[in-house]
Amino acid sequence: MTSIVSQALWIYFYITLIGLIAIAVYGIVVRPNLLKKIIALSILGDTANTFIIFLGFRRGGAAVPIIPTIKPTLEELLWFKETAVDPLPQCLVITAIVINMSVTAFLIALAIQLYRLYGTLDVRKAVRLRG
């Protein structure tokens, strides 16, 4: 019974992530306000990072990716291979968080400059004022 509940919960998590990705893409494409586009892009990046973390997670008693002994036996190595969480997605997500923060800071600086020059954060109005 708990297996069915666990499986349903994981499906719910993935459906929620797909829904968040759809909402973020909608905000990036449809909304004319640059600040809303930046927020939607941040939500998209965080959702993608969460998705990558979920892909690297091992269900059923995950262990940290550290072997506790100096000279492990074959049984310990096999146990480690079966239960340890994959550390590569975690490393990629840490890098992606830093990149996402840098891109967000750059876009906010551009939005501030757009507001200083044109007095609006609406992309359509700024294009009309420029032309």
NORMOMO-V298240 format. One record per backbone hydrogen bond with DSSP energy under -0.5 kcal/mol. CO is the residue of the C=O (numbers start at 1). NH is the residue of the N-H. Records with the same first field share a line. If there is no record, write none. Layout:
# NORMOMO-V298240
CO->NH ; NH
This chain:
# NORMOMO-V298240
1->5
2->6
3->7
4->8
5->9
6->10
7->11
8->12
9->13
10->14
11->15
12->16
13->17
14->18
15->19
16->20
17->21
18->22
19->23
20->24
21->25
22->26
23->27
24->28
25->29
26->30 ; 31
27->31
32->123
33->37
34->38
35->39
36->40
37->41
38->42
39->43
40->44
41->45
42->46
43->47
44->48
45->49
46->50
47->51
48->52
49->53
50->54
51->55
52->56
53->57
54->57
56->86
57->59
63->85
64->66
66->68
70->72
73->77
74->78
75->79
76->80
77->81
78->82
79->83
80->84
83->63
86->90
87->91
88->92
89->93
90->94
91->95
92->96
93->97
94->98
95->99
96->100
97->101
98->102
99->103
100->104
101->105
102->106
103->107
104->108
105->109
106->110
107->111
108->112
109->113
110->114
111->115
112->116
113->117
114->118 ; 120
115->119
121->34 ; 123
122->126
123->127
124->128
125->129
126->130
127->131
